[in-house]
Amino acid sequence: KHGLPCFPPAGLLPAEIAAIQNELLTLSHKMKPEYHPVVEVTLYEGKDILIIWVPGGNQRPYKCAVSLAKGMEYAYYVRHQAATKRASVTDEHELMKLADHIPFDDRANHHASLDNLNVRLIEEHLIATDSTLAKEVSSMPFQELCLVMNLLEGPLERVRPKNIGLLLFNSEPQRYFPRTTIDIVEFKDEAGDAFEEKILTGPVPAQVRSALGYLKNAVIKEFVRKVPGQAEADRFYNYPYEALEELLVNAVYHRSYQVREPVEVRVSPQKIVILSYPGPMPPLGKSNINKRFLPAHCYRNSRLGDFLKELHLTEGRGTGFPKIRRAIRLNGSPRVTYETDEDRTYFMATLKCHPQARAASRTSATISSATRSGGMSEKMSEKMSEKMSEK
């Protein structure tokens, strides 16, 4: 109702399930080329329901009959916001471009085998996402489990893992995708002469969690500002964590895993810059990337996005930019700026430090330096710190 599921489910009778499956088979034959979705009967809240899973096909785009009458013509259909419409000539050209290749994360990797997928990592993912498959890991044959999760491609006697499986469920995906890392470079001064580098490896979700954990504990700082005539002090952060999280996950989600460049996070006293390659997909580009309302855009790694959504690391659906703006506004930070070039070869997001956090940090550094050199007593430095806090 209104696009949302109604609970509890009414459920289906066995005869209804059989009828729907037969109808799906008939409809699959009315597509060119034929397409067969994955259909599963599941017991949910004591009722039998039918789950129809429609992963991207290897032979896309697909045409369907304009109607179910005999001898009808076939046509392409596309989704425009909440409506499904027959594709225009322009739409058809765009479909052909998208069909030039299967998305990289959904392709079979012929340099790896089933043995290169780690059952423990898969089990951890299923438990983390509260999947019913978690209870069947020990009893289900491993190949069958991977097929159910759509991690394999090819004939049963010679299956190959898909790239998405190696990115998420192999402990060293860098063996197959060189420089698939998150590199955090922390500059200690404005000039950039002194810096520390941290290179995060491992499965993509583990990299994201490690990077976010490091940034949250080592970079993000809370500041307290006393307000005259007000009992509660104002609290703010040098960088809002929610915005930083969204920016980093966005870079990991939309980067190309064919480009041998890491996601770079450059931390300096005045800003954090997140750089990934290549740039955004059309229609996003240099001319509109900093506009408040952005057009709907294509996703480079749709399978990776699905898994990140399951782990609640991203929501997709274009909600990232509004979430970032909201976090920035609530913290009182400067707006985030985005940058790419005409050819969309890179994507760079700049998150600036809260101005009052910068001022407080500079003051603390000045006091600390003066105290170490003997130019100011500890008592005097405490008084000066109190005054700056009050200001």
Stockholm file with secondary structure:
# STOCKHOLM 1.0

chainA/1-391         KHGLPCFPPAGLLPAEIAAIQNELLTLSHKMKPEYHPVVEVTLYEGKDILIIWVPGGNQRPYKCAVSLAKGMEYAYYVRHQAATKRASVTDEHELMKLADHIPFDDRANHHASLDNLNVRLIEEHLIATDSTLAKEVSSMPFQELCLVMNLLEGPLERVRPKNIGLLLFNSEPQRYFPRTTIDIVEFKDEAGDAFEEKILTGPVPAQVRSALGYLKNAVIKEFVRKVPGQAEADRFYNYPYEALEELLVNAVYHRSYQVREPVEVRVSPQKIVILSYPGPMPPLGKSNINKRFLPAHCYRNSRLGDFLKELHLTEGRGTGFPKIRRAIRLNGSPRVTYETDEDRTYFMATLKCHPQARAASRTSATISSATRSGGMSEKMSEKMSEKMSEK
#=GR chainA/1-391 SS CTTSCCSSCCCCCHHHHHHHHHHHHHHHHTEESCCCCEEEEEEETTEEEEEEECCCCTTCSCEEESSSSTTCCEECEEEETTEEEECCHHHHHHHHHHTTSCCGGGSBCTTCCGGGSCHHHHHHHHHHTTCGGGGGTTTSCHHHHHHHTTCEESCGGGCEEBHHHHHHHCSCGGGTSTTCSEEEEEESSSSCCSEEEEEECSSHHHHHHHHHHHIIIIICCEEEECCTTCSSCEEEESSCHHHHHHHHHHHHHHSCSSSCCCEEEEECSSEEEEEESSCCCTTCCTTTTTCSSCCCCCCSCHHHHHHHHHTTSCCCTTCHHHHHHHHHHHHTCCCCEEECCTTCCCEEEEEECCHHHHHHHHHHHHHHHHHHTTSSCHHHHHHHHHHHHHC
#=GC SS_cons         CTTSCCSSCCCCCHHHHHHHHHHHHHHHHTEESCCCCEEEEEEETTEEEEEEECCCCTTCSCEEESSSSTTCCEECEEEETTEEEECCHHHHHHHHHHTTSCCGGGSBCTTCCGGGSCHHHHHHHHHHTTCGGGGGTTTSCHHHHHHHTTCEESCGGGCEEBHHHHHHHCSCGGGTSTTCSEEEEEESSSSCCSEEEEEECSSHHHHHHHHHHHIIIIICCEEEECCTTCSSCEEEESSCHHHHHHHHHHHHHHSCSSSCCCEEEEECSSEEEEEESSCCCTTCCTTTTTCSSCCCCCCSCHHHHHHHHHTTSCCCTTCHHHHHHHHHHHHTCCCCEEECCTTCCCEEEEEECCHHHHHHHHHHHHHHHHHHTTSSCHHHHHHHHHHHHHC
//
